[in-house]
Amino acid sequence: MARQEQSDGRPNIVFILMDDMGWRDLSCYGSTFYETPNIDRLAHEGLRFTDAYAACPVCSPTRASIMSGKYPATVGVTDWIDHGDFHPCRGKLIDVPYVKGLPLKELSLASALREGGYRTWHVGKWHLGLREMWPDRHGFDVNVGGCQLGHPHRGYFSPWGIPTLADGPEGEYLTDRLTDEAIGLIERSDGRPFYLNLWHYAVHTPIQSPPALVEKYRRKAAALGLDKQKAIIEGEHFPTEQKRHLRVQRRVIQSDPAYAAMVGNLDTNIGRLLQALERTGKSANTIVIFTSDNGGLATSEGSPTSNRPLAEGKGWMYEGGTREPLIIRWPGVVKAGSVSDAHVTSPDFYPTLVRAAGLRARPEQHVDGVSFEPVLRGEAFERGPIFWHYPHYGNQGGTPGSSVRWGRWKLIEFFEDGRLELYDLENDPGERSNVAAADAHTCRRLHAALIEWRAKVDAKIPQRNPTWA
């Protein structure tokens, strides 16, 4: 029988953030190769969004947007964070400098919740700066596994060499261990409401999985004939000096057994976490959020997944780079099994969760976020435009640009040549047909809004590279 814990009635919050998981990497989002019964169950018990977005096609900026309630261009973190001196990537343009950490002047979501009486725990990947900007400096009472690392450099099997997570027994799998740590915090909680960031390193490279699961999906791929199909298509050369000798490698079908095994292991661990909430009597009063920081890795570094029918993936301005799975379960508030096409983006979590916790809004902090709590309650919601600004060359082949989605329309401006692309996402979610010339009025309207927004946030624009030939 589940143990019932006393609390002040405010909901606990469990925020599960994946790294590099694509919009179609779950069965409930259309994958026919990966198996995710526990996450599918979460969707069945909660609300599944069809048009939810990360604030950037790469990781650190999206993470900064969640914690700050601001767009990456506003907070200054516009690319993934490395820790050397700034060495711009050079193609036809030269990358712009950016802030390499979540500034301490930002009142983080965790800080706001802690000030409101919440216990605050971070477990897993952080990737928002060096030691002075780790989770314990941004409002978290506990930090397990959060540091400057963008991925486990020694791999997913212990010893993994993460400075804030003791190595386990040799061969222990990182996703299992992080889930154990999160479950332990839940089991030891004292009845006060808690905010748990479970930000897994999975499914980021290196693509490493428990061997038995890899074999399971290898057999499945063979049974479906996927191992006989051409999964990766070679494309154009990379657009930068550093990688100009390489070609973009696009995965067009989901068939990689090792990646499928990473997803499968993750799903098992999400199931374990949900069981812990039920076992401890906390499930009925806990908001569970499941989402990702950017699109699936589909065009580089092994191209382990495919986001099709969406275009491209991580590091690109197209939908495959930023449209994400988003599932929210809130018993008694969210209607089980519901689906929403509301447009939301990662800065919106801050005002939404502060409001759900019964705390005062922080409009001076979450200046770009819009609370979508009405969606959770089944009420009308119209967010307005969503903006992106990625003035960098993605490691995966994408080029610098900005974009805006407003209603059914999405406009992308590519900085290399000033090209504008306009898509009707309701009828063309795969961004196959550029209608900028055919609908010049909509193109001008969205472009004007994008230019106005960039000026408002003082977005940096990359300059021409005089040595490019």
N, C-alpha and C positions, 0 to 999 in steps of 0.2 A: 504494500500500500504506500502511495506517495506521501512523503512527509510535507505537511503544510507549514509554510514559514510565515511569520508575521512581518508585515511591511506597512508603509504609510499609504499603500494603495497606488502609488505611482508605478508605471511600468518599468521593468528592467528592459535594457536594450542590448541586443547582441547583433553586432555589425560584422558580417562575414564578407570580406573583400578578397576576391581572387586576383591573381596576377596573370595578365595576358589571356584570360578566358574569353572566347569569342561569343557573339550573340547566338550562334547556332551550335554551341558545344554541349547542350543539354538535350535530353530526349524531349522534354516539354517545350523546347524551342525548335524542334524539328530534326535533331540528329537521329539518323537511323543506324549509326554504328556505335557511338558511345552509349553507355548504359548508366542512367542516373535515377534509380527508383526513389531514393531518399529525398533528393532535391525536387523531383517530380511531386512527391507527396507534400513537400512544403508548399509548392505551387497550388496543389489541390486544396490545401487548408488555408491558403492565403490569396494574395492578389499578384497576378503576373502582368508586368508591363511589356508592351510590344515596342514602345518608342522611347526607351530610356537611354540616356547618354552619359558617357564619361566626358569630362571637360577638356580632354586632350587625347590624342592617339598614342601617347606614351605615358609611363607610369607616374613619376614623381609629381608632375603638374596636377594630375587628377587627385592624387593623395593630398596635396596641398590645398586643393579646392574643397575637399571634404572637410578638412580640419579648420579651414578659414572661412568658409562660406563665400569665397571670392573666386572669380575666374582666374586662371593661371596668369593671364596678362596683367590683372590687377595686383596680384600678390608678387609678381615678378618671377615666379618659377615656371618657365615656359618649356623646359626640356628635362629629360631624365638627368639626375644629378651624378656627375663624376666628382672626383675630389683632387684633381690636379689643377694647374693654372689653366685659364681658358685658352684653348686652342681651337679656333673656329673651324668648322667643316666648310670646305670650299668647293663650289661647283660653279655654275654661272653666277651665283651669288655667294656672299660670305655670311655665315651664321652670325646672329647677334648675341652679345653677352646676356647672361641671365643670373638670377639669384640662386645660389647653390645651397638652399636650405630653407626651412620654414622659419621666417624671422620671429624672434622672441617677442616682438611688439604685437604679434597677432594673438588675440584671445581665442585660443582653440576651442573647438566644440567640447573637448574633454574638460577644459578649464571651466567653461560655462556650466557644464553638468556637475562638476565637482563643487563649484560654488553653490549650486542648488541642492547639495546634499547627497549626490551620487558617489558611490565607489567607482573608481575608474581604472580599468585594466587594459593594457595592450599586450597582445600575444601575436608574434609573427613579424612579418616584414614591415619596415618603417620607410627607409630610403628617403628621408627628408632632412639630411644634413649630418654634419659631424657631431662629435660628442656633446657639444653645448646646445644642440638642437634635437636631442633624442627625446623619446616620449616623456621621460620624467621631468623634462624642462617644459613640457607643453600640457601639463595638467593630469598626467596619469600617475596614480598611486603605485602601480605595479607595471614593470616592463619586462617581458620575457621574449627575447628574440628580436627586439627592435633595435636597429643600429643603422650605420651608414650603408650597409651592404644592399645591393640591388638584387642579388640572388646568392644562393649558397655556393660559394666559389669552389669548395671541395666536394660539392655534390649533395645529393639528398640522403645519402647513407652515412651515418655517423662513423668517424668524426667529421662534422660539417664545418667546424671552425667559426661559429658565430659567437662573438664576444659576450653577448648577453644571454646565451643559452648553453649550459654545460653540455658537453658531448655526452651522448648516451652510450649504451653497450655497442660494440662494433657492429655495424650493419643496421642499427635502428633507423627507421625511415622517418624523415623530418616531418611529413604531414601527420603521421601517427603521433609523434611526440608533441607537436604543437597542440593537437587536439586534446591529448592527455593533460597538458598544462591548463588549457581552458576549462576542461571539465573539473579539474582540481579546484580552480578558483570558484566555480559555481557551487561545488559541493561544500566548500568552506565558507561561503558567504554568510554574513551575520544577520541577514534580514533587511538591511538597508537596500534601497534600489541600487542596481549596478549598471554600468555601461561597459560592455566588453567589446573591444576591437579584436576580432580574430581575423587577422590579415595574413592569409597563407602565402608562402613563397610559391607554391604551386599555382599555375601550371607553367611557370617560367622555365626557360632553359637553365641547366642542362636537362634534356628529356630523359629522366631516369625513373624507373618504376619497379615495384616488386616483381621478380622474374616470373612467378606463377601467373600473375595477372597479365603480363606481357604475352605469355604463351597462350592464355585464354583468348586474347584478342587476335593473336596471330592465326589461331585456328578459325576464329570467326571470320576474319578477312578472307581466308582461303575458302571457307564454306560459301561465302557470298560472292566469290569470284573477284573480290576487290584487289587481290594480289596480282591479278593478271591485267588489271586496267592501268593505263598511264595516269599516274596521280599528280605528277609535277610537270609543268610546261615551262620551258626556258623562254624568257622574254628579253626586253631591251637591256642595254648596259646600265649600270648604276650611274646616277647623275653627279657624282662627286669625284674629286681628284683621288681621294684615298681608295675608292672602290671602282674606278672607271673600267678596270680590266675584268670586272665580274658582271654577270648577268643576273637579273631578277629571276628567281625560281618560284613560280606560282603553283601552290597546291590547289587542285580543282575538285578533289573528292576527299572526304574524311576516311582515312584507311590506315593511319599509322598506329600499329599495335602498342608501341611504348607510350604514345600520347594518350591513347584510349585508356590504357592502364592507369596513367596518372589521374585522369578524370574519374575512373572507376574507384580508385583508392580514395580520392577526395570525397566522392559521394558516400562511401562507407563511413568516413569520418564525420561527415555532416550528420549522418544518421545517428552515430554515437553521441554527438553533441545534443541532438534533439531528444534522444532517450534520457540523457542526463537531466535536461530541463524537466521532463516528465517525472522522472524518478524522484527528484527533489521537490516536486510540487510547485515549480516555478513556471511551467509552460503556459498556464492560463493567463499569467500577468507579465508576459515577456514579448516585446516586439523583436522579431527576427528579420533581419535584412540580409539578402544575398545578392551580390552584384560583382562587377569586375572593374579594373582600373583602365583598361583599354581593350581594343579588339584583339582577336586571335592572331597569332603569329603565322602568317600565310604566305609570305613572299621572301623569306630570308632565313638564315641560321637553321637550315633544315626544313623550313616551312612545314611544321608538324600538323597544322590543321587547316581547314578551309572554312571561310565565312559565307560561301555562296548560299543563297543568291545575292548577298551583299557584295559590293565591290571591294577588293583589296583587303587590308587588315591593319595590324599594328603599324604605326609610323606613317599612315596615309590619311589624307583629308577626307576620303570617301567614307561611306557608312560602315564598311567593315572595320574601320579604324576606331570608331567612337560609339557605335550603337551597341548596347550591352544588355545581357540578361539582368533583370531586376525583379526580385520576388520579395514581397513583404507579408509576413504573417503577424497579425495583431488580434488575438482572440477577443471576441466581443465588440470589435470595432470594424475590422476588415471582413467583408463577406467572403466566406470560403469559396474557392473555385472561381473567383471573379477575374476578369481580364480587363485591362485598361489600355487605351491608345493615347493617354495623356502624355504630353511632351515634358519630360523632366530631365535635369542634368545634375551632376554631382555637387555643385555648390548648394543645391536646394536641400540637401540632407540636414545641414546645420539648422536653418530656421524650422524645418519640419520636426526634427527631433526635440529641439528646445521647447517647441509648442506642445508636442506630445507628452513631454515630461512635466508640463504644467508650470514652466518657468517663463520669465519675461523674455521677450524678444530682444535681440541685440542688433538693431538695424545699422548701427554705426560699424559693426563688425561684418555681419553677413550681407554686405552691400549688394552682392550679385545674386544671392540665393533667394528663391521664392518658396514659401511653405506650400507643399502639396498635400497637407493634411486633409483638405476637402476631398481629394481623390480617395484617400484611405477610408473616408466615411461615406463614400458613394455619392458625393455631391459634385456639382458642376465646378469645373476648373479650367481656366484659360491662362496659361503662363505668359504668353507673348513670345518674342523671339529668343532663341538660344544662340550664343556666339562661341566661336572657336578662333584661336590665334596660335599658329604653330610656325614661327619664323625660322625654322630649322630644317635641315635635311635629315630625314629619318634613316636610321641604320638599315631599314628594310626597303628603301628605294623611293619613299615619298619625298616630295619637294616642298619648299616653304609656301605657306598660304594662310588665308583666313577664310572663314565660312560663317554662314548664318542659316538657321532653319526658322522659318516663320510660317506656321500653319502647315499646309501641304508642301510648301516650296522650300528648296534648299539651294543656296547660291554659294559657289566656291570661287575665290579669287586666287589665282596662282601667281606668285610674285616674280618668277623667272621671266615671264613674258606678258604679264598683265591679263592673261586669259581669264574669261569669266565662263563658268559653267552653271547652268540652271536646270534643276531636276524637279519633277512633280513626283514626290516620294509616295504619294498615295497610289499612283498608277505605275510608278517606276522605282521601286525601292532599291533595285540593283544599279541605279544610276547609269543606265545604258544609253539614254537618249537626251542629249544636251539641247534644251529648247530655248537657250538664251536669245538666239536670233529670232525665233518664231514668236516669243513673248517678250518683246523689248520693254514693255511697260513694267512688268513684274521684275524683270532683270534690273532696271534702273532703280525701282523702289527698294529692293533688297540691298543693292549695292550702296545706295545712299545711306541706308540704316547701318550697314557694316562700316562704312567710312566714318560715320558719326560716332559709332561705338568705339572704334579704334582711337579716335581723337580723345574721347572721354577718358579712356583708361591709359592713354599715352603709350599705346602699343608700339613696340620697336619693329621697324621694317628693315629687312636685310638689304645691303647695298651690293651693287654690281661688282663682280670680281674682275679687275682689269687684266689679270693674267690668264683668264680662261680662253681657250682657243677651241 
